[in-house]
């Protein structure tokens, strides 16, 4: 079964002569990540290097839209014009245990939000097949393994808040979070 996931990182963009923002930020990583399910339970999902850095996963970054927050629906050709504020300009690439990808933000209103500090984190929206096999990785227990990671979009979200996009998630979807910031989780999860 395919599931949606949302992960976050920080944006540190520079401006072009035309006023666009460009960056090659860290947008993903390997390892165990905590997700909060719609019912409030926590799951630990392993993102193994062979899946995160699989050629098909890295290729899935190229040309995908950058959005203002996570939309309540997958980004497609039918809604990309309405939802997009920029683009991932190329494939993801490995940088240690991380994935980096080149991005450009074209939308002036979104650029103002980023430049004024209101939104500086990035959150990947992607589909995965969950292998419901618990285990231990690097001394830490996990509940499931993410397989066949395919990127849908990269959302720009407010800085310093985990899971702040007001997502309408069904029981199979989850959002990455930091347990130390648990009070910052969306109320509708």
C-alpha positions as CSV (number, residue, x, y, z in Angstrom):
1,X,0.0,0.0,0.0
2,X,1.3,3.5,-0.9
3,X,1.5,6.1,1.9
4,X,2.1,9.8,2.0
5,X,5.0,11.3,4.0
6,X,6.1,14.8,4.8
7,X,9.7,15.6,5.9
8,X,11.3,18.9,6.6
9,X,14.7,20.8,6.3
10,X,15.8,24.4,6.4
11,X,16.1,26.7,3.4
12,X,19.0,29.0,3.0
13,X,18.5,30.6,-0.4
14,X,20.2,33.3,-2.3
15,X,18.7,35.8,-4.8
16,X,19.3,36.0,-8.5
17,X,19.5,39.3,-10.4
18,X,15.8,38.8,-11.3
19,X,14.9,38.4,-7.7
20,X,14.3,34.6,-7.7
21,X,15.5,32.5,-4.8
22,X,17.9,29.6,-5.6
23,X,19.4,27.0,-3.3
24,X,20.6,23.4,-3.2
25,X,19.3,22.5,0.3
26,X,19.2,19.2,2.2
27,X,15.7,17.8,1.5
28,X,15.9,14.3,2.9
29,X,18.0,11.8,4.8
30,X,18.5,8.2,5.7
31,X,17.8,6.6,9.1
32,X,14.9,6.2,11.4
33,X,12.3,9.0,11.4
34,X,9.3,9.5,13.8
35,X,5.9,10.0,12.3
36,X,2.7,10.9,14.1
37,X,-0.3,9.0,12.8
38,X,-3.8,10.5,12.5
39,X,-4.8,8.7,15.7
40,X,-2.0,10.3,17.6
41,X,0.2,7.2,17.8
42,X,3.9,7.4,16.9
43,X,5.6,5.1,14.4
44,X,9.3,4.8,13.7
45,X,10.1,4.3,10.0
46,X,13.4,3.3,8.6
47,X,14.6,5.1,5.5
48,X,17.4,2.8,4.4
49,X,20.2,4.2,2.2
50,X,19.5,1.8,-0.6
51,X,15.9,3.2,-0.9
52,X,16.7,6.9,-0.2
53,X,19.6,6.9,-2.8
54,X,18.0,4.5,-5.3
55,X,18.3,6.0,-8.8
56,X,14.5,6.0,-9.3
57,X,14.0,7.9,-6.1
58,X,16.6,10.5,-6.9
59,X,15.2,11.0,-10.4
60,X,11.8,11.6,-9.0
61,X,12.9,15.0,-7.6
62,X,13.5,16.6,-11.0
63,X,10.9,19.1,-12.1
64,X,8.6,18.6,-9.2
65,X,6.8,21.7,-7.9
66,X,7.7,23.7,-4.8
67,X,4.6,24.7,-2.9
68,X,3.5,27.1,-0.2
69,X,2.7,24.6,2.6
70,X,1.5,21.1,1.8
71,X,-1.6,21.1,-0.3
72,X,-4.5,19.0,0.7
73,X,-4.1,16.9,-2.4
74,X,-1.2,15.5,-4.5
75,X,0.3,18.0,-6.9
76,X,-0.6,17.0,-10.5
77,X,-0.6,18.6,-14.0
78,X,-4.2,19.8,-13.3
79,X,-3.4,21.8,-10.1
80,X,0.4,22.6,-10.4
81,X,-0.2,26.0,-11.9
82,X,-2.4,27.0,-8.9
83,X,-0.2,25.4,-6.3
84,X,3.4,25.9,-7.5
85,X,5.7,28.8,-6.2
86,X,8.8,27.3,-7.7
87,X,10.5,24.1,-9.0
88,X,13.0,21.5,-8.1
89,X,15.5,22.0,-11.0
90,X,17.1,18.6,-11.0
91,X,17.5,15.2,-9.6
92,X,18.3,14.7,-5.9
93,X,21.8,13.6,-5.1
94,X,23.5,12.0,-2.2
95,X,25.5,14.1,0.2
96,X,26.6,11.8,3.0
97,X,23.5,10.5,4.7
98,X,21.4,13.3,3.1
99,X,19.8,14.1,-0.2
100,X,20.2,17.6,-1.7
101,X,18.3,19.0,-4.7
102,X,18.5,22.3,-6.6
103,X,15.5,24.5,-6.2
104,X,14.3,27.9,-7.5
105,X,11.4,29.9,-6.1
106,X,9.7,32.2,-8.6
107,X,6.7,33.5,-6.7
108,X,7.2,37.1,-5.4
109,X,4.8,36.7,-2.4
110,X,6.5,33.4,-1.4
111,X,10.0,35.1,-1.7
112,X,8.8,37.9,0.6
113,X,7.7,35.3,3.2
114,X,11.0,33.5,3.1
115,X,13.1,36.7,3.2
116,X,11.1,38.1,6.1
117,X,11.8,34.9,8.0
118,X,8.2,33.7,8.2
119,X,8.9,30.5,6.2
120,X,12.3,28.9,6.0
121,X,11.8,25.2,6.3
122,X,11.3,22.7,3.5
123,X,9.1,19.7,3.8
124,X,9.1,16.9,1.2
125,X,5.7,15.4,0.2
126,X,6.2,11.9,-1.2
127,X,4.7,8.5,-1.6
128,X,6.2,5.4,-0.1
129,X,5.4,1.7,0.0
130,X,5.6,0.7,3.7
131,X,7.0,-2.7,4.5
132,X,5.4,-3.4,7.8
133,X,8.5,-5.3,9.1
134,X,9.8,-4.1,12.5
135,X,13.5,-4.4,13.3
136,X,16.6,-2.8,14.7
137,X,18.9,-0.4,12.8
138,X,22.0,1.2,14.3
139,X,20.8,0.1,17.8
140,X,17.3,1.7,17.4
141,X,14.0,-0.1,16.9
142,X,11.7,0.7,14.0
143,X,8.2,-0.3,13.1
144,X,8.3,-0.3,9.3
145,X,10.6,0.3,6.3
146,X,10.0,3.0,3.6
147,X,10.3,1.5,0.1
148,X,9.9,3.0,-3.4
149,X,10.2,6.6,-2.3
150,X,8.8,8.9,-5.0
151,X,8.7,12.7,-4.6
152,X,5.5,14.6,-5.3
153,X,6.4,18.2,-4.1
154,X,8.5,20.2,-1.8
155,X,6.6,22.5,0.5
156,X,7.9,25.7,2.1
157,X,6.7,25.9,5.7
158,X,7.2,28.2,8.7
159,X,10.5,28.0,10.5
160,X,10.9,26.1,13.8
161,X,7.6,24.3,13.8
162,X,7.2,20.5,13.1
163,X,4.3,19.3,11.2
164,X,2.8,22.8,10.9
165,X,1.1,22.2,7.6
166,X,-2.6,21.7,8.2
167,X,-2.9,18.3,6.5
168,X,-6.1,16.4,6.0
169,X,-4.5,13.0,6.5
170,X,-6.4,9.8,6.4
171,X,-5.5,6.9,8.7
172,X,-2.7,5.7,6.5
173,X,-0.8,8.9,6.2
174,X,1.6,10.5,8.7
175,X,3.8,13.6,9.2
176,X,7.4,13.7,10.4
177,X,7.8,15.3,13.8
178,X,10.2,16.0,16.5
179,X,8.9,14.7,19.9
180,X,10.5,17.7,21.6
181,X,8.1,19.8,19.5
182,X,5.1,17.6,20.0
183,X,2.9,20.6,21.0
184,X,3.5,22.1,17.5
185,X,1.7,19.2,15.8
186,X,-1.4,20.1,13.8
187,X,-4.6,19.9,15.8
188,X,-6.4,18.0,13.0
189,X,-4.1,15.0,13.1
